[in-house]
């Protein structure tokens, strides 16, 4: 307390100036309309700017919540789009059947861990068995491109065996003619932006720029964009052709993914299990 009094007495002239200056400003603004108007306008501008900066900061803090809600909304819209575009082609008159023909639904999930530098890369997402996630479900990117398959599932989390994994193999086709092939990653070149389409019949010619899409054989819906051919028609020793492609999926920036729920997955698995390997 003594030190405070010493400080005040030493700088008493400054404090007196500040007090009288404040009183002078107050009296000037109070008794003069023009000065009062200028002061109010200036204070409103300062306060408005401060609120604007504060709102920007609040929006920044809420970005995570906004992204989560947008991802969930996109998944809902994708599912509705499938409902609207699914057509019963078994009848002469094509009727949109929104009850029995919808085979796929999408569930948005946030990536909480992602590896891209290993030979066998695994992702972790924030959805699990309580959300209906099961082993083997396909996973796609928000914009376009394949991601991989669900591998292990806990109650609230699941891991994805990424396309960037030596054991991942996806059935694909050339968009222009539906020629079948298999999509794999690696083959001595572990570039996260490139993959290889293999087992293409050797009478099928691929060209630079050809689009590769999913075939629909397996967990992935047909027509999911995969990539574009950059090195076509590489001959192999088994009378098939191979091609290198640039992937549409950017694995280095993935924050959200869509898990694809195939309505008939269990039925198909049970039926195929009845077939003996040598038959």
Backbone bond lengths (Angstrom), bond angles and torsions (degrees), N, CA, C in turn:
res aa  C-N    CA-C-N  psi(-1)  N-CA   C-N-CA  omega(-1)  CA-C   N-CA-C  phi
1 X - - - 1.462 - - 1.517 110.89 -
2 X 1.322 115.60 -41.34 1.480 120.31 179.43 1.510 111.08 -61.28
3 X 1.323 116.34 -42.37 1.467 120.38 178.92 1.522 111.55 -63.30
4 X 1.352 116.74 -34.87 1.452 120.11 178.07 1.527 111.32 -64.65
5 X 1.343 116.03 -43.17 1.470 119.39 178.44 1.527 110.75 -64.59
6 X 1.316 117.62 -38.24 1.472 120.94 177.86 1.521 110.13 -62.70
7 X 1.365 115.91 -42.59 1.462 120.62 179.83 1.533 110.84 -63.35
8 X 1.358 116.88 -44.67 1.462 120.62 -179.30 1.521 111.31 -65.25
9 X 1.335 116.53 -43.03 1.477 119.07 -179.45 1.521 111.80 -67.07
10 X 1.318 116.85 -31.75 1.462 119.72 -179.36 1.518 111.44 -71.06
11 X 1.346 116.33 -36.12 1.467 120.37 -177.94 1.528 111.39 -112.92
12 X 1.349 115.72 32.98 1.456 119.68 -177.46 1.526 112.82 -63.61
13 X 1.325 117.48 -30.75 1.462 119.82 179.29 1.522 111.17 -64.65
14 X 1.309 115.64 -40.98 1.469 119.37 179.19 1.516 110.89 -64.99
15 X 1.332 116.75 -44.90 1.458 120.50 -179.03 1.521 111.71 -64.71
16 X 1.346 116.73 -39.68 1.461 119.98 177.42 1.525 110.86 -64.37
17 X 1.371 115.85 -40.46 1.463 119.55 177.11 1.521 111.47 -61.34
18 X 1.313 115.56 -43.54 1.463 119.73 -178.95 1.529 110.97 -63.86
19 X 1.341 117.07 -42.35 1.464 120.71 179.89 1.513 110.96 -63.49
20 X 1.357 116.78 -48.65 1.458 120.05 -178.47 1.527 111.57 -68.08
21 X 1.341 116.57 -34.20 1.463 120.12 177.75 1.527 110.45 -64.00
22 X 1.327 116.48 -43.84 1.466 121.07 178.77 1.529 111.11 -62.92
23 X 1.353 116.25 -43.14 1.463 119.83 178.19 1.523 110.73 -62.34
24 X 1.363 115.80 -40.64 1.461 120.25 179.82 1.521 111.57 -63.44
25 X 1.321 117.37 -42.96 1.465 121.28 177.96 1.523 110.12 -62.44
26 X 1.314 116.52 -43.73 1.469 120.92 -178.82 1.526 111.16 -61.26
27 X 1.351 116.86 -46.25 1.460 120.47 -178.97 1.524 111.82 -66.34
28 X 1.346 115.38 -37.16 1.462 119.47 179.40 1.518 111.33 -64.87
29 X 1.314 116.01 -46.72 1.470 120.29 -179.54 1.520 111.30 -66.55
30 X 1.341 116.66 -38.70 1.461 120.46 -176.63 1.523 112.50 -69.09
31 X 1.314 117.23 -35.89 1.470 121.12 -171.84 1.523 114.31 -102.09
32 X 1.329 117.89 3.05 1.461 120.83 179.90 1.526 109.11 -131.25
33 X 1.328 115.00 120.58 1.465 119.88 -175.76 1.515 112.39 -63.61
34 X 1.327 117.08 -41.71 1.469 119.95 -176.77 1.533 110.89 -64.39
35 X 1.356 116.17 -49.10 1.462 119.61 179.57 1.533 111.63 -62.35
36 X 1.341 115.30 -36.94 1.465 119.05 178.51 1.525 110.64 -64.22
37 X 1.317 117.24 -41.69 1.458 121.16 179.23 1.524 111.57 -63.98
38 X 1.333 116.25 -45.27 1.472 120.67 179.36 1.518 110.52 -61.99
39 X 1.329 116.45 -43.36 1.469 120.53 -178.72 1.524 111.73 -63.76
40 X 1.339 115.47 -43.77 1.464 119.12 179.76 1.520 111.66 -63.83
41 X 1.330 116.50 -41.79 1.470 120.06 179.25 1.523 111.01 -63.92
42 X 1.326 115.49 -42.15 1.466 119.65 -179.29 1.524 111.11 -66.37
43 X 1.352 115.15 -42.64 1.468 118.11 -179.79 1.523 111.08 -66.18
44 X 1.328 116.69 -37.77 1.467 119.62 177.75 1.520 111.42 -63.50
45 X 1.327 115.80 -38.88 1.462 119.51 179.23 1.525 111.03 -66.42
46 X 1.338 115.80 -41.29 1.469 120.10 179.72 1.525 110.44 -65.04
47 X 1.342 115.40 -46.64 1.468 119.23 179.87 1.527 110.97 -64.15
48 X 1.337 116.72 -40.67 1.457 120.20 178.50 1.516 112.30 -61.77
49 X 1.330 115.87 -43.21 1.469 120.09 177.63 1.518 111.32 -62.49
50 X 1.349 115.17 -41.43 1.464 119.32 179.82 1.523 111.26 -63.24
51 X 1.344 117.44 -43.07 1.470 121.16 178.14 1.522 111.26 -64.47
52 X 1.334 116.08 -37.92 1.463 119.60 179.30 1.521 110.92 -63.45
53 X 1.344 115.85 -44.43 1.465 119.61 178.10 1.532 110.32 -63.93
54 X 1.323 116.55 -39.30 1.460 120.47 179.78 1.528 110.90 -64.79
55 X 1.326 116.60 -40.38 1.470 120.04 179.30 1.518 111.52 -66.76
56 X 1.342 116.79 -37.60 1.466 120.67 176.56 1.526 109.75 -61.13
57 X 1.330 115.51 -43.47 1.463 120.16 179.71 1.525 111.18 -64.26
58 X 1.361 116.71 -41.04 1.464 120.63 178.41 1.525 111.30 -64.45
59 X 1.348 116.07 -41.11 1.472 119.01 178.16 1.519 111.27 -63.24
60 X 1.329 115.91 -37.23 1.465 119.80 178.35 1.530 110.58 -63.07
61 X 1.347 116.47 -41.86 1.456 120.12 179.78 1.524 111.64 -65.90
62 X 1.340 116.83 -26.39 1.467 120.88 -177.34 1.522 113.62 -94.09
63 X 1.342 117.46 5.61 1.465 120.08 -176.71 1.520 112.22 -60.05
64 X 1.336 116.51 -39.40 1.459 119.14 -179.66 1.511 111.73 -60.54
65 X 1.335 116.77 -44.58 1.458 121.28 179.11 1.526 111.04 -64.99
66 X 1.338 116.09 -39.58 1.465 120.50 179.12 1.524 110.42 -64.28
67 X 1.331 116.85 -43.72 1.470 120.33 179.63 1.522 111.20 -62.45
68 X 1.344 116.29 -41.08 1.468 119.58 178.47 1.522 111.05 -60.82
69 X 1.331 116.22 -44.78 1.464 119.54 -178.32 1.517 111.62 -67.58
70 X 1.339 117.09 -37.43 1.462 120.23 178.23 1.516 111.57 -66.19
71 X 1.335 116.45 -40.60 1.462 119.88 178.93 1.527 110.63 -63.34
72 X 1.340 116.70 -42.70 1.466 120.04 178.40 1.519 110.84 -64.52
73 X 1.323 117.16 -39.87 1.456 120.91 179.32 1.526 111.04 -66.08
74 X 1.324 117.29 -40.43 1.465 120.72 177.89 1.524 111.28 -62.99
75 X 1.337 116.11 -40.48 1.466 119.59 177.97 1.523 110.47 -62.02
76 X 1.323 115.96 -41.78 1.468 120.56 178.50 1.525 110.80 -62.60
77 X 1.345 116.48 -42.80 1.460 120.56 -179.37 1.522 111.80 -67.18
78 X 1.342 116.29 -38.19 1.462 119.66 177.50 1.528 110.69 -62.35
79 X 1.324 116.33 -41.53 1.456 120.58 178.16 1.522 110.88 -63.73
80 X 1.341 116.93 -43.46 1.458 120.60 178.14 1.515 111.39 -63.73
81 X 1.339 116.87 -35.76 1.460 120.88 178.22 1.515 110.98 -63.49
82 X 1.342 116.04 -41.70 1.464 119.16 176.08 1.520 110.96 -60.93
83 X 1.326 115.87 -40.16 1.458 120.22 179.51 1.518 111.36 -61.51
84 X 1.340 116.52 -41.39 1.458 120.79 -176.39 1.519 113.27 -74.94
85 X 1.346 116.12 -26.50 1.464 118.55 -173.87 1.518 113.47 -102.62
86 X 1.336 117.87 -4.22 1.456 120.50 178.70 1.518 110.01 -78.55
87 X 1.330 117.06 126.49 1.457 121.31 -174.72 1.523 109.68 -125.24
88 X 1.311 116.09 140.08 1.460 121.70 177.32 1.524 108.44 -82.14
89 X 1.351 115.73 103.21 1.461 119.97 -176.49 1.521 112.24 -89.17
90 X 1.337 118.10 -1.00 1.461 120.28 -179.84 1.526 112.10 -78.87
91 X 1.316 116.60 -12.94 1.457 120.59 -179.87 1.517 110.28 -104.23
92 X 1.323 114.89 154.34 1.457 118.90 177.72 1.526 111.08 -63.22
93 X 1.326 115.38 -40.85 1.458 120.26 176.93 1.524 107.66 -95.28
94 X 1.322 116.78 119.17 1.455 120.64 -177.42 1.525 110.01 -77.29
95 X 1.339 114.80 118.98 1.461 121.12 -178.21 1.518 108.73 -121.21
96 X 1.324 115.69 133.28 1.464 119.60 176.38 1.525 108.08 -74.62
97 X 1.324 117.16 118.15 1.458 121.70 -177.95 1.517 107.76 -109.65
98 X 1.308 117.95 100.89 1.462 121.45 -175.06 1.516 112.67 -83.49
99 X 1.343 117.42 0.26 1.453 119.65 -178.64 1.519 111.36 -103.15
100 X 1.341 117.10 -50.39 1.465 120.49 -171.40 1.522 113.85 -100.53
101 X 1.319 118.11 -18.10 1.462 118.93 -172.66 1.517 114.62 -96.20
102 X 1.296 118.25 -9.28 1.460 119.75 -179.51 1.520 109.72 -77.52
103 X 1.316 117.19 111.30 1.451 121.43 -174.69 1.521 113.29 -100.58
104 X 1.328 118.07 -20.73 1.459 121.34 -175.15 1.528 110.98 -127.42
105 X 1.314 115.27 141.76 1.457 121.55 168.39 1.525 108.49 -130.71
106 X 1.333 116.13 159.39 1.457 121.18 -177.20 1.523 110.47 -115.42
107 X 1.316 115.44 142.86 1.456 121.81 174.70 1.528 108.41 -126.34
108 X 1.335 116.47 121.33 1.457 120.74 179.29 1.521 110.29 -75.21
109 X 1.323 116.65 140.33 1.467 121.71 178.50 1.533 108.90 -142.90
110 X 1.315 114.71 147.68 1.459 120.46 179.00 1.524 109.97 -95.34
111 X 1.321 116.40 135.71 1.463 121.63 177.25 1.522 108.33 -78.82
112 X 1.338 116.89 120.45 1.461 120.52 179.55 1.526 112.26 -104.08
113 X 1.322 115.96 -13.32 1.470 120.09 174.94 1.520 108.13 -155.70
114 X 1.326 116.58 140.59 1.467 120.42 -176.56 1.518 109.72 -151.09
115 X 1.306 116.76 126.74 1.466 121.08 174.14 1.524 109.20 -112.23
116 X 1.338 116.13 140.11 1.464 120.72 -179.22 1.529 112.24 -134.05
117 X 1.329 117.39 -0.96 1.467 120.44 -174.02 1.525 113.15 -105.28
118 X 1.335 117.46 -0.27 1.457 120.91 -176.74 1.523 111.07 -96.74
119 X 1.319 115.47 171.58 1.464 119.59 174.42 1.517 110.06 -74.66
120 X 1.328 116.30 -34.54 1.459 121.88 178.09 1.525 108.50 -123.31
121 X 1.321 116.43 99.32 1.459 121.14 -173.16 1.524 111.68 -95.05
122 X 1.340 115.01 140.18 1.455 122.94 -177.61 1.534 108.89 -127.62
123 X 1.327 116.73 141.58 1.464 122.34 173.08 1.525 109.29 -112.66
124 X 1.326 115.16 159.11 1.458 121.45 172.70 1.523 108.53 -125.16
125 X 1.337 117.20 134.77 1.465 121.73 179.29 1.529 109.55 -121.46
126 X 1.340 115.55 163.62 1.464 120.75 -173.31 1.529 113.28 -93.37
127 X 1.314 117.70 29.56 1.465 122.66 174.89 1.524 108.78 -125.70
128 X 1.342 115.60 146.53 1.458 118.92 -177.58 1.511 112.82 -142.19
129 X 1.340 115.99 -152.86 1.460 120.73 -174.25 1.528 111.99 -64.89
130 X 1.332 118.39 -29.70 1.471 119.96 178.58 1.520 111.31 -66.99
131 X 1.338 116.91 -18.94 1.462 121.58 178.13 1.521 112.19 -97.17
132 X 1.341 116.28 4.64 1.456 120.16 179.37 1.515 114.30 88.52
133 X 1.334 117.62 12.18 1.466 121.17 179.62 1.531 109.52 -75.84
134 X 1.342 115.35 135.64 1.459 120.79 178.94 1.525 110.31 -135.24
135 X 1.309 113.96 157.76 1.470 120.76 177.88 1.526 110.39 -57.82
136 X 1.334 116.13 138.02 1.459 121.32 175.46 1.510 115.30 92.74
137 X 1.337 118.41 -9.37 1.458 119.95 178.90 1.522 110.73 -65.83
138 X 1.325 115.83 143.84 1.459 121.17 179.42 1.525 110.11 -78.09
139 X 1.338 115.40 152.62 1.465 121.78 178.30 1.520 108.08 -131.15
140 X 1.339 116.33 132.72 1.463 121.19 -179.69 1.520 109.87 -124.66
141 X 1.332 115.29 165.39 1.461 121.88 179.73 1.522 110.27 -83.84
142 X 1.349 118.30 156.67 1.471 120.96 -177.28 1.521 113.89 -61.11
143 X 1.313 118.04 -42.87 1.458 120.29 -177.81 1.522 110.50 -85.02
144 X 1.316 116.70 -63.05 1.464 121.91 178.08 1.516 108.31 -166.00
145 X 1.315 115.50 151.82 1.453 119.85 177.41 1.516 112.94 114.07
146 X 1.337 115.72 155.63 1.460 122.17 178.93 1.525 109.31 -91.18
147 X 1.336 115.46 153.27 1.468 120.99 179.46 1.521 111.27 -117.00
148 X 1.343 117.20 -47.28 1.458 119.75 -179.44 1.516 111.47 158.85
149 X 1.358 115.95 -153.07 1.460 122.25 -178.07 1.526 110.29 -127.28
150 X 1.328 115.98 147.85 1.462 120.37 172.52 1.534 108.72 -64.35
151 X 1.320 115.35 134.35 1.459 120.42 -177.23 1.539 111.40 -109.54
152 X 1.320 117.23 -73.10 1.465 121.67 179.97 1.526 109.13 -114.69
153 X 1.329 115.43 145.37 1.471 120.61 -174.83 1.522 109.77 -130.61
154 X 1.335 116.43 130.04 1.452 122.07 168.97 1.522 107.79 -110.82
155 X 1.305 116.79 -170.63 1.462 119.80 -175.01 1.526 112.28 -63.55
156 X 1.328 116.70 -41.74 1.464 119.99 -174.40 1.534 113.69 -122.28
157 X 1.313 118.47 -0.84 1.460 122.45 -178.32 1.522 110.08 -135.83
158 X 1.325 115.02 162.73 1.465 120.28 175.25 1.526 108.74 -151.51
159 X 1.314 115.88 151.69 1.464 120.71 175.39 1.525 109.53 -106.13
160 X 1.311 114.81 150.23 1.464 122.39 179.83 1.522 108.92 -116.28
161 X 1.305 115.89 126.47 1.465 119.73 168.90 1.514 107.02 -78.95
162 X 1.325 114.84 103.09 1.454 121.62 -173.30 1.521 111.23 -63.64
163 X 1.327 115.46 159.90 1.468 120.06 169.92 1.519 109.67 -58.23
164 X 1.343 115.93 -28.76 1.466 121.15 179.02 1.526 109.40 -80.91
165 X 1.317 116.34 60.52 1.474 123.96 -176.82 1.525 107.54 -148.57
166 X 1.314 116.25 138.42 1.467 119.70 -173.62 1.525 113.01 -65.07
167 X 1.338 117.70 -22.86 1.458 120.32 -177.56 1.526 113.40 -96.14
168 X 1.326 118.08 -0.18 1.466 120.41 -179.59 1.526 109.98 -84.30
169 X 1.315 115.01 128.83 1.459 121.19 179.98 1.526 108.28 -142.04
170 X 1.323 116.72 127.37 1.458 121.70 -174.04 1.524 109.49 -126.46
171 X 1.316 116.39 135.57 1.458 121.40 177.47 1.530 109.65 -76.30
172 X 1.342 115.57 126.16 1.469 120.78 -177.95 1.522 109.94 -133.73
173 X 1.322 115.46 169.93 1.460 121.37 175.64 1.515 109.83 -139.00
174 X 1.334 115.91 159.84 1.460 121.14 167.80 1.528 107.56 -76.51
175 X 1.295 117.11 127.27 1.455 120.73 -175.59 1.524 112.13 -60.50
176 X 1.332 117.12 -33.51 1.457 120.08 -172.99 1.527 113.75 -73.05
177 X 1.358 117.45 -26.69 1.468 118.21 -175.59 1.534 114.04 -141.89
178 X 1.343 117.70 5.33 1.468 122.56 177.54 1.525 113.75 64.57
179 X 1.343 118.04 20.13 1.463 120.29 176.22 1.523 109.67 -67.88
180 X 1.339 115.51 130.27 1.460 120.84 -174.66 1.519 112.50 -78.29
181 X 1.330 114.63 152.15 1.450 122.28 174.56 1.517 109.45 -161.19
182 X 1.320 117.02 179.25 1.464 121.97 178.91 1.521 109.26 -123.14
183 X 1.314 116.04 133.07 1.463 121.46 179.94 1.522 109.78 -94.83
184 X 1.318 116.36 125.76 1.470 121.98 176.67 1.518 108.64 -135.63
185 X 1.339 114.85 164.11 1.462 120.51 178.70 1.517 109.08 -118.13
186 X 1.323 115.76 152.18 1.458 119.18 174.87 1.511 112.15 101.98
187 X 1.329 116.16 -111.58 1.464 121.84 -175.95 1.520 110.59 57.59
188 X 1.353 115.43 40.57 1.458 120.32 179.29 1.510 114.35 89.69
189 X 1.318 117.57 -12.25 1.469 121.31 -179.58 1.520 108.22 -124.98
190 X 1.327 116.75 105.52 1.460 120.71 -173.32 1.526 111.41 -100.08
191 X 1.314 116.15 52.76 1.453 122.94 176.32 1.522 108.22 -85.36
192 X 1.350 117.65 125.99 1.471 120.41 -175.74 1.525 111.80 -70.31
193 X 1.319 118.33 -8.73 1.459 120.92 179.69 1.521 112.88 -100.56
194 X 1.346 116.87 -2.17 1.465 120.20 -175.05 1.523 111.19 -127.38
195 X 1.321 116.07 153.65 1.462 122.90 174.30 1.526 107.67 -149.58
196 X 1.339 115.53 -176.67 1.460 119.99 -176.89 1.524 110.09 -132.15
197 X 1.315 115.65 138.06 1.454 120.50 171.60 1.526 106.10 -103.18
198 X 1.331 116.08 125.64 1.460 121.64 -175.43 1.519 110.43 -123.36
199 X 1.343 113.65 172.80 1.467 122.12 176.17 1.523 112.26 61.01
200 X 1.325 116.42 32.93 1.460 121.25 173.86 1.527 108.03 -83.99
201 X 1.322 119.35 129.06 1.480 120.62 179.75 1.529 111.19 -52.08
202 X 1.335 115.90 138.58 1.469 119.18 -171.98 1.521 114.29 -71.16
203 X 1.345 118.11 -8.97 1.464 118.53 175.63 1.529 111.74 -87.14
204 X 1.340 116.12 -5.18 1.461 121.01 177.96 1.524 108.96 -92.55
205 X 1.301 116.88 126.14 1.453 120.83 179.31 1.525 110.35 -99.59
206 X 1.331 114.29 128.29 1.456 120.73 175.22 1.521 109.20 -100.76
207 X 1.316 115.42 152.52 1.465 120.74 179.76 1.533 109.48 -132.44
208 X 1.307 114.94 155.45 1.465 120.35 177.22 1.533 108.90 -58.62
209 X 1.323 114.85 129.49 1.460 119.75 -179.37 1.512 114.46 98.11
210 X 1.342 117.66 -11.13 1.466 119.58 177.09 1.534 109.99 -60.29
211 X 1.330 115.50 139.98 1.465 121.04 -178.41 1.517 110.52 -92.89
212 X 1.324 116.23 134.83 1.452 122.97 176.96 1.527 108.14 -106.12
213 X 1.340 116.58 132.42 1.459 121.95 179.49 1.523 109.15 -130.76
214 X 1.333 116.75 166.64 1.460 120.08 176.59 1.529 109.67 -72.19
215 X 1.325 115.45 148.20 1.470 120.79 -174.65 1.528 112.95 -85.05
216 X 1.331 116.79 -22.11 1.461 119.39 -173.70 1.514 112.47 93.70
217 X 1.335 117.93 -5.07 1.459 121.68 176.70 1.527 107.96 -87.23
218 X 1.309 117.16 104.92 1.456 120.30 -177.46 1.516 110.45 121.31
219 X 1.303 115.74 -153.31 1.466 121.04 -174.07 1.516 113.65 -79.93
220 X 1.340 117.22 -22.57 1.459 119.92 -178.02 1.526 111.16 -80.96
221 X 1.338 117.62 137.96 1.464 119.59 170.88 1.527 109.91 -63.12
222 X 1.301 117.63 152.52 1.463 121.14 177.65 1.533 109.92 -69.04
223 X 1.325 115.26 144.79 1.457 120.14 171.57 1.513 116.07 91.68
224 X 1.349 118.24 4.53 1.463 119.63 176.07 1.524 108.59 -70.87
225 X 1.330 117.00 126.82 1.459 120.98 -179.01 1.530 110.81 -64.63
226 X 1.327 116.24 136.23 1.466 121.88 -178.29 1.523 110.97 -113.95
227 X 1.346 117.76 -53.46 1.459 120.73 -178.20 1.519 111.50 179.09
228 X 1.334 115.79 -174.32 1.468 122.12 178.97 1.530 110.00 -124.02
229 X 1.321 115.23 140.23 1.460 121.91 -179.26 1.530 110.60 -67.07
230 X 1.338 115.52 133.69 1.470 120.74 175.07 1.528 111.71 -118.97
231 X 1.339 117.39 -24.76 1.471 121.59 176.18 1.525 107.99 -135.06
232 X 1.322 119.02 97.03 1.466 121.22 -174.01 1.527 113.28 -90.65
233 X 1.339 114.78 165.45 1.472 123.43 165.58 1.520 114.45 56.18
234 X 1.322 116.29 48.54 1.459 120.41 174.00 1.526 107.79 -86.96
235 X 1.338 117.21 117.84 1.462 121.22 -176.38 1.526 110.81 -71.81
236 X 1.343 115.71 143.83 1.467 121.61 174.88 1.519 108.51 -119.27
237 X 1.326 115.07 178.93 1.466 119.19 -176.37 1.522 113.49 -88.11
238 X 1.306 117.87 5.24 1.468 120.78 -176.24 1.529 112.19 -118.59
239 X 1.317 116.45 27.22 1.464 122.43 177.58 1.524 113.58 64.41
240 X 1.317 116.01 23.83 1.457 121.03 174.96 1.520 109.02 -121.29
241 X 1.320 115.27 166.67 1.456 120.98 177.66 1.529 109.97 -110.84
242 X 1.325 114.11 156.94 1.454 121.18 177.21 1.523 108.86 -129.85
243 X 1.289 116.90 154.85 1.463 120.82 177.65 1.515 111.22 -145.93
244 X 1.321 115.68 146.87 1.464 120.73 176.85 1.523 109.06 -96.44
245 X 1.332 116.47 140.84 1.457 119.34 -179.34 1.521 111.33 -136.22
246 X 1.329 114.69 154.68 1.455 121.87 171.32 1.517 108.73 -88.39
247 X 1.325 116.94 127.07 1.456 121.81 -178.35 1.525 111.34 -76.62
248 X 1.331 115.98 144.75 1.458 120.46 173.51 1.528 111.07 -75.90
249 X 1.326 117.40 -31.69 1.463 120.92 -178.20 1.519 110.48 -73.71
250 X 1.341 116.09 128.90 1.462 121.68 174.27 1.522 107.75 -97.62
251 X 1.325 116.65 94.94 1.464 121.00 -175.24 1.529 112.30 -68.06
252 X 1.312 117.27 -20.99 1.464 120.17 -178.63 1.511 114.08 -75.27
253 X 1.336 118.36 -14.75 1.464 120.76 -175.88 1.533 112.72 -123.49
254 X 1.319 118.19 10.10 1.467 120.94 -177.36 1.526 111.29 -65.02
255 X 1.329 116.72 123.36 1.457 122.23 174.11 1.527 111.85 -116.63
256 X 1.324 115.41 -29.41 1.460 121.03 178.12 1.523 108.70 -132.17
257 X 1.338 115.89 150.75 1.459 121.65 175.88 1.528 107.93 -138.01
258 X 1.342 116.15 167.88 1.452 122.28 174.12 1.525 108.97 -117.19
259 X 1.327 115.47 123.73 1.460 120.67 173.89 1.530 107.31 -87.60
260 X 1.339 115.71 128.91 1.460 121.51 -176.94 1.525 109.15 -95.17
261 X 1.317 115.24 119.11 1.470 120.20 177.45 1.530 108.89 -97.73
262 X 1.327 115.25 115.10 1.469 121.65 -179.51 1.520 108.12 -93.54
263 X 1.306 116.40 117.61 1.467 122.58 -173.18 1.527 112.70 -59.43
264 X 1.336 117.33 -35.37 1.463 121.17 -174.12 1.524 113.03 -102.27
265 X 1.326 117.20 18.28 1.467 120.48 -175.13 1.526 111.95 -61.33
266 X 1.341 117.19 -46.83 1.461 120.33 -177.99 1.526 110.99 -66.65
267 X 1.328 116.08 -40.74 1.465 120.05 178.76 1.524 110.99 -63.16
268 X 1.349 116.76 -43.51 1.457 120.21 179.93 1.521 111.51 -65.68
269 X 1.334 116.31 -41.19 1.464 119.91 -179.70 1.525 110.85 -64.25
270 X 1.325 116.14 -42.14 1.470 119.64 179.77 1.522 111.48 -64.77
271 X 1.323 117.20 -40.73 1.462 121.15 179.97 1.523 111.36 -66.33
272 X 1.333 116.71 -45.14 1.464 120.37 -177.52 1.522 111.82 -69.33
273 X 1.339 117.50 -23.98 1.460 119.87 178.78 1.531 112.07 -69.56
274 X 1.334 116.65 -16.32 1.463 120.83 179.21 1.521 112.11 -78.02
275 X 1.330 115.99 -18.02 1.466 119.94 -178.46 1.517 109.96 -84.08
276 X 1.313 116.25 125.94 1.475 120.84 179.21 1.532 109.48 -77.87
277 X 1.315 117.58 144.90 1.479 121.69 -175.47 1.522 114.50 -55.97
278 X 1.320 117.83 -34.57 1.465 120.61 -175.21 1.512 113.74 -92.32
279 X 1.310 117.48 3.40 1.462 119.02 -179.25 1.520 110.60 -80.50
